Amino acid sequence: MFEFLDRTDAGRRLGQRLAGLRGQDVVVLGLPRGGVPVAFEVARALDAPLDVVVVRKLGVPFQPEVALGAIGEGGARVLDTRTIALAGVTEEDLRTVETKERKLLEQRLARYRQGRNRAEVHGRTVIVVDDGIATGSTARVACQVARQLGAARVILAVPVAPARTVASFKDADEVVCLVSPRDFRAVGYYYHDFSPTEDEEVVRLLDAAARALHRVRQKGALAEGAEEEVEIYDGRLRLSGTMYRPAGCEGIVIFAHGSGSSRHSPRNRFVASVLHGAGLGTLLLDLLTPAEEVNRANVFDIALLAQRLGSATRWLEGQQDGWHGRIGYFGASTGAGAALRAAAEPHANIAAVVSRGGRPDLAGDRLAAVRAPTLLIVGGADTQVLALNRQAMALMRAPTRLEIVPGATHLFEEPGTLARAATLAAGWFSRYLLPSRQGEPAEELLQ
């Protein structure tokens, strides 16, 4: 039985556990790569700055897999004097190994920070976050590095770790762990989705966290809202959704997909997190019930999906207590056809539509009635769907743009391709849903 849906889910739950630290002088440090998506959610929950803590192992020269210590930025170094003595490592050996590893450490930091300064930790509470630990060796070094950089208090926070590791961990002032099984297996065993985190996602999350914190400080108030599960009734049928509305929200994007479990899709959740970083709200929606999804024909029933999307839109409009923001649709696969068909309805007030690897052609003759500016994002290697998108684009009268992501296949599984698609979507929605950004050039919004 999985404990966590994915790293985002684990981070949100960890953030809830650490909520008592909100308002204190806290810095969150994520261990790249997998620890950063978890740390992002923790930082967001605590309204705290997010940074990475990169450590490099110093291996014995003639047996590199044996660690004689580790290094971190700012000149931080942790040495295992006993191993050094037993292995007969000289000062010259140590300098040679450290010079090599420090160069690699600096290269990785430059890749992640891209010109940003390191978060100041001196005199502050530092929360070191990873997606889970087994032996805890890397986490121990990360905590020691934080201490050497001047942290007043160090907390290790992880979703899962063996009970014996938690009990024996002495390098942090406190260990916060959500699940600590005695019969621990591997960290990935406790996640439904434990797919690799790419460098591009680490950079994007650091950027998004910096923007969110800037908005908090500019407004003097919380810039991000809380996620909540919602139920939408379409006649006697109950649809499930996940709603996120930031404070001062100007635009909300409804996600449409043909599957009945799309609100739990790691890809949709990833795209939603990028939109959150741009200041947009989201409603991730299951247009089919689990029972309906079993019948594959329902996934291609565009009229049914569009009708339910319209019901969800009216529900959203009625739930916002006088809110006068704008609504957009993000459609994937057959959901793109449903989004365009719903947007074509005479009374639909949809500000923008984005299709990611979608089937806009399934909207058929309703394409010409769509008024909302539409962005079609297709993988360069998804040749069949690319052809269908070009055909659909020729039938549309609304402002329409086709963006091809080189090397991407239908599911955008290739490194960096989903991040590129999400960035394009955020730029498009920012342009058309956020009045405060109306004057910005489209090229800037799509960076």
C-alpha positions in Angstrom: 0.0 0.0 0.0 1.5 3.3 -1.1 1.8 6.0 1.6 2.2 9.0 -0.9 0.8 9.7 -4.3 4.0 11.5 -5.4 6.6 13.9 -4.0 4.1 16.8 -4.2 1.7 15.0 -2.0 4.4 14.0 0.4 5.6 17.6 0.6 2.2 19.0 1.3 1.6 16.5 4.1 5.1 17.3 5.5 4.3 21.0 5.3 1.1 20.4 7.4 3.1 18.6 10.0 5.6 21.5 10.2 2.9 24.2 10.2 3.9 25.3 13.7 7.1 26.8 12.3 5.3 29.2 10.1 6.1 32.8 10.9 9.5 31.9 12.4 12.9 32.7 10.8 13.1 29.5 8.7 15.0 28.5 5.6 14.1 25.3 3.7 16.9 23.4 2.0 16.1 20.6 -0.4 18.5 17.8 -1.3 18.6 17.6 -5.2 17.1 16.2 -7.0 14.2 14.3 -5.5 14.1 16.2 -2.3 13.4 19.6 -4.0 9.8 18.9 -5.0 9.1 17.9 -1.4 10.9 20.9 -0.1 9.0 23.2 -2.4 5.7 22.3 -0.8 7.2 22.6 2.7 8.5 26.1 1.9 5.2 27.1 0.4 3.3 25.9 3.5 5.6 27.8 5.8 6.0 30.9 3.7 9.8 30.4 3.8 12.6 30.8 1.3 13.7 27.6 -0.6 17.2 26.7 -1.6 19.2 23.6 -2.3 21.9 22.0 -0.2 24.3 20.2 -2.5 26.8 17.8 -1.0 29.6 15.8 -2.6 31.1 12.7 -1.2 34.9 12.6 -0.8 35.9 9.1 -1.7 39.1 7.3 -0.8 41.4 7.7 -3.8 42.0 4.0 -4.5 38.5 3.0 -3.4 36.1 5.9 -4.3 32.9 4.1 -3.0 34.3 4.4 0.5 33.6 7.9 1.9 36.2 9.7 3.9 34.1 12.7 4.2 31.9 15.2 2.3 31.9 18.8 1.3 29.3 21.6 0.8 29.3 25.1 -0.4 30.8 28.0 1.5 33.9 25.9 2.3 31.9 23.5 4.5 33.8 20.2 4.9 33.0 17.1 7.1 35.8 14.5 7.5 35.8 11.0 8.9 39.2 11.0 10.6 39.0 7.3 11.5 38.6 6.3 7.8 41.3 8.7 6.7 43.7 7.1 9.2 42.8 3.5 8.4 43.1 4.2 4.6 46.4 6.1 5.0 45.1 9.1 3.1 47.6 11.9 3.0 46.9 15.7 3.0 47.9 15.8 -0.6 45.5 12.9 -1.5 42.7 14.8 0.4 43.4 18.1 -1.5 43.3 16.3 -4.8 40.0 14.6 -4.1 38.5 17.7 -2.7 39.6 19.9 -5.6 37.9 17.6 -8.1 34.7 17.2 -6.1 34.4 20.9 -5.3 34.6 21.8 -9.0 31.7 19.4 -9.6 29.8 20.8 -6.7 30.2 24.4 -8.0 29.0 23.3 -11.4 25.9 21.7 -10.0 25.2 24.8 -7.9 25.6 27.0 -10.9 23.2 24.9 -12.9 20.5 25.0 -10.1 20.8 28.6 -8.9 21.5 30.2 -12.3 22.9 33.4 -10.8 20.8 33.5 -7.6 22.6 34.0 -4.3 22.7 31.3 -1.7 20.0 31.7 1.0 21.5 33.1 4.2 21.2 30.5 6.9 23.4 32.0 9.6 21.4 32.3 12.9 18.3 30.8 11.4 16.3 27.6 11.7 17.2 25.4 8.7 14.9 22.5 7.6 16.8 20.0 5.5 14.3 18.1 3.3 14.7 14.9 1.2 12.1 12.6 -0.3 13.1 9.9 2.1 16.2 8.3 3.6 17.5 4.8 4.1 20.9 4.9 5.8 20.7 8.7 6.2 24.3 9.3 5.3 23.6 12.1 2.8 21.1 13.7 5.1 23.7 13.6 7.9 26.2 15.4 5.8 23.6 18.0 4.7 22.7 18.7 8.3 26.4 19.1 9.2 26.9 21.4 6.3 24.0 23.6 7.4 25.4 23.7 10.9 28.9 24.7 9.6 27.2 27.5 7.6 25.9 29.0 10.8 22.4 27.5 11.3 21.1 28.1 14.8 18.8 25.1 14.7 18.7 22.2 12.2 15.6 20.1 11.5 15.6 17.1 9.2 12.2 16.6 7.6 11.4 13.5 5.4 8.3 11.7 4.4 9.7 8.2 5.1 12.7 6.6 6.8 13.4 3.4 8.7 12.5 3.5 12.4 16.1 2.6 13.4 17.6 5.5 11.3 15.2 8.0 12.8 16.0 6.8 16.3 19.8 7.0 15.7 19.9 10.3 13.8 22.0 12.7 15.9 23.1 15.3 13.4 19.8 17.4 13.6 18.2 19.0 16.6 14.9 17.4 15.6 13.8 14.8 13.1 10.3 15.0 11.6 9.3 11.9 9.7 5.7 11.0 8.6 6.2 7.3 8.2 8.9 5.3 9.9 8.4 1.5 9.3 10.4 -1.1 11.2 10.4 -3.3 8.1 11.6 -0.6 5.8 12.2 -1.4 2.1 13.3 1.2 -0.4 12.2 4.8 -0.4 10.4 4.4 -3.8 8.3 1.6 -2.3 6.2 4.1 -0.4 5.3 6.3 -3.4 2.8 5.6 -6.1 4.8 7.8 -8.5 8.6 7.9 -7.8 9.7 8.9 -11.3 13.1 10.7 -11.5 13.3 14.4 -10.9 15.2 16.2 -13.7 17.5 19.2 -13.2 15.0 21.4 -15.2 12.4 20.7 -12.6 14.7 21.6 -9.7 15.5 25.0 -11.4 11.8 25.6 -12.1 10.8 25.0 -8.5 13.5 27.2 -7.2 12.3 30.0 -9.5 8.7 29.5 -8.6 9.5 29.5 -4.9 11.5 32.8 -5.3 8.6 34.4 -7.1 6.0 33.3 -4.6 8.1 34.6 -1.7 8.6 37.9 -3.5 4.8 38.3 -3.8 4.4 37.6 -0.1 6.9 40.2 0.8 5.5 42.8 -1.6 1.9 42.4 -0.5 2.8 41.8 3.2 0.3 39.0 3.1 0.0 35.3 2.2 0.2 35.0 -1.6 -0.7 31.4 -1.9 -3.9 29.8 -0.9 -4.7 26.3 0.5 -5.6 23.3 -1.7 -9.0 21.7 -1.0 -11.0 18.8 -2.3 -14.3 19.8 -3.8 -17.4 18.0 -5.0 -19.4 19.2 -8.0 -22.8 18.0 -8.7 -24.0 17.5 -12.3 -27.6 16.5 -11.9 -27.4 13.5 -9.6 -23.8 12.8 -10.5 -21.0 13.8 -8.2 -17.6 14.9 -9.8 -14.5 15.2 -7.7 -12.0 18.0 -8.0 -9.0 19.6 -6.3 -9.2 23.4 -6.0 -6.3 25.8 -5.4 -7.0 29.5 -5.2 -4.3 31.9 -4.2 -5.0 35.1 -2.3 -5.8 38.0 -4.7 -6.5 35.4 -7.4 -7.2 37.0 -10.8 -7.5 33.8 -12.9 -8.3 30.2 -12.4 -7.6 27.3 -14.9 -9.8 24.3 -15.1 -8.0 21.1 -16.1 -9.9 18.8 -18.5 -8.8 15.2 -19.3 -10.7 12.2 -20.6 -9.6 9.9 -17.8 -11.5 9.6 -14.6 -8.5 10.0 -12.4 -6.8 13.0 -14.0 -6.8 15.2 -10.9 -4.2 12.7 -9.5 -2.1 12.7 -12.6 1.5 13.6 -11.8 1.7 15.4 -15.1 -1.3 17.5 -14.5 -0.2 18.3 -10.9 3.2 19.3 -12.2 1.7 21.7 -14.7 -0.6 23.0 -12.0 2.3 23.8 -9.7 3.9 25.8 -12.5 0.7 27.8 -12.9 0.6 28.3 -9.1 4.1 29.8 -9.4 2.7 32.3 -11.9 0.0 33.4 -9.5 -2.9 31.4 -11.1 -5.5 29.3 -9.4 -6.4 25.8 -10.6 -9.2 23.3 -10.5 -8.1 19.8 -11.3 -11.2 17.8 -12.3 -12.2 14.2 -12.9 -14.8 14.5 -15.7 -15.6 10.7 -15.4 -16.3 8.6 -12.4 -14.1 5.6 -11.8 -16.9 3.3 -13.0 -17.3 5.3 -16.2 -13.6 5.3 -17.0 -13.6 1.5 -17.3 -15.7 1.9 -20.5 -13.1 3.3 -22.9 -15.9 4.7 -25.1 -16.6 7.3 -22.4 -13.1 8.8 -22.8 -13.9 9.7 -26.4 -17.5 11.0 -25.6 -16.6 14.6 -26.3 -20.1 15.9 -25.9 -20.4 14.3 -22.4 -17.0 15.6 -21.3 -17.8 19.1 -22.6 -21.2 19.1 -20.9 -19.6 18.2 -17.5 -16.8 20.8 -18.0 -19.5 23.4 -18.6 -21.2 22.3 -15.3 -18.0 22.6 -13.4 -17.4 26.1 -14.9 -20.8 27.2 -13.8 -20.2 25.7 -10.3 -16.9 27.6 -10.1 -18.5 30.9 -11.1 -21.1 30.4 -8.4 -18.6 29.6 -5.7 -16.4 32.6 -5.8 -18.4 35.1 -3.7 -18.5 38.0 -6.0 -15.1 37.1 -7.6 -14.8 38.7 -11.1 -11.6 36.9 -12.3 -11.1 35.1 -15.5 -11.4 31.4 -16.3 -9.3 29.3 -18.6 -9.2 25.7 -19.8 -6.2 23.4 -19.9 -7.0 20.2 -21.9 -4.9 17.1 -22.4 -5.6 14.2 -24.7 -9.3 14.0 -25.4 -9.9 16.6 -22.7 -8.6 19.2 -25.2 -11.4 18.4 -27.6 -13.9 18.7 -24.7 -12.3 22.1 -23.5 -12.7 23.6 -27.0 -16.2 22.3 -27.5 -17.2 23.8 -24.1 -15.5 27.1 -24.9 -17.5 27.2 -28.1 -20.8 27.4 -26.3 -22.7 30.7 -26.9 -22.7 31.8 -23.3 -19.2 30.4 -22.4 -17.0 33.1 -20.9 -13.6 31.5 -21.2 -10.6 33.8 -21.5 -8.0 31.3 -22.9 -7.5 27.6 -23.7 -4.3 25.6 -23.7 -4.0 22.1 -25.2 -1.1 19.8 -24.3 -0.7 16.8 -26.5 -4.4 17.1 -27.1 -6.9 16.2 -29.7 -8.6 19.5 -30.6 -9.8 17.9 -33.8 -12.4 16.0 -31.7 -14.3 19.2 -31.2 -15.2 18.9 -34.9 -17.3 21.6 -36.4 -17.5 23.5 -33.1 -13.9 24.7 -33.6 -14.9 27.6 -35.7 -17.2 28.9 -32.9 -14.3 29.0 -30.3 -13.6 32.7 -29.3 -11.0 32.1 -26.6 -7.3 32.6 -27.6 -5.9 29.0 -27.9 -2.4 27.6 -27.5 -1.8 24.2 -29.0 1.3 22.5 -27.5 2.4 19.3 -29.3 5.5 17.1 -29.1 7.8 17.2 -32.1 8.0 13.4 -32.1 4.2 13.0 -31.8 3.8 13.2 -35.5 0.2 11.9 -35.8 -1.2 14.2 -33.2 0.8 17.1 -34.6 -0.9 16.6 -38.0 -4.3 16.5 -36.3 -3.5 19.8 -34.4 -2.5 21.5 -37.6 -5.8 20.4 -39.3 -7.8 21.7 -36.3 -5.8 25.0 -36.3 -6.8 25.6 -39.9 -10.5 25.5 -38.9 -10.2 27.9 -36.0 -11.1 31.6 -36.1 -9.9 32.5 -32.6 -6.3 33.7 -32.1 -4.4 30.4 -32.2 -0.8 29.5 -31.8 1.0 26.2 -32.3 4.1 25.4 -30.2 6.1 22.3 -31.0 8.3 21.0 -28.2 11.3 19.3 -29.9 11.9 15.6 -29.1 8.7 15.2 -27.0 6.4 12.3 -27.6 2.7 12.2 -26.7 3.1 12.0 -22.9 6.0 14.5 -22.7 8.1 12.0 -20.8 11.5 13.1 -22.2 13.7 15.2 -19.8 12.7 18.8 -19.8 9.8 18.5 -22.2 7.0 18.7 -19.7 8.6 21.6 -18.0 8.8 23.4 -21.3 5.1 22.7 -22.0 4.1 23.9 -18.5 6.1 27.1 -19.0 4.4 27.8 -22.3 1.0 27.2 -20.7 1.8 29.5 -17.8 2.9 32.3 -20.2 -0.3 32.0 -22.3 -2.6 32.0 -19.2 -0.7 34.8 -17.6 -1.2 36.9 -20.7 -5.0 36.3 -21.0 -6.1 35.6 -17.4 -4.1 38.1 -15.4 -5.1 41.7 -16.0 -2.0 43.0 -14.2 0.2 41.4 -16.9 -1.8 42.4 -19.9 0.8 44.9 -21.1 3.8 42.5 -21.1 5.1 41.3 -24.4 4.1 37.7 -25.3 7.8 36.7 -25.7 8.5 37.6 -22.0 5.5 35.7 -20.8 6.6 32.6 -22.6 10.1 32.5 -21.1 
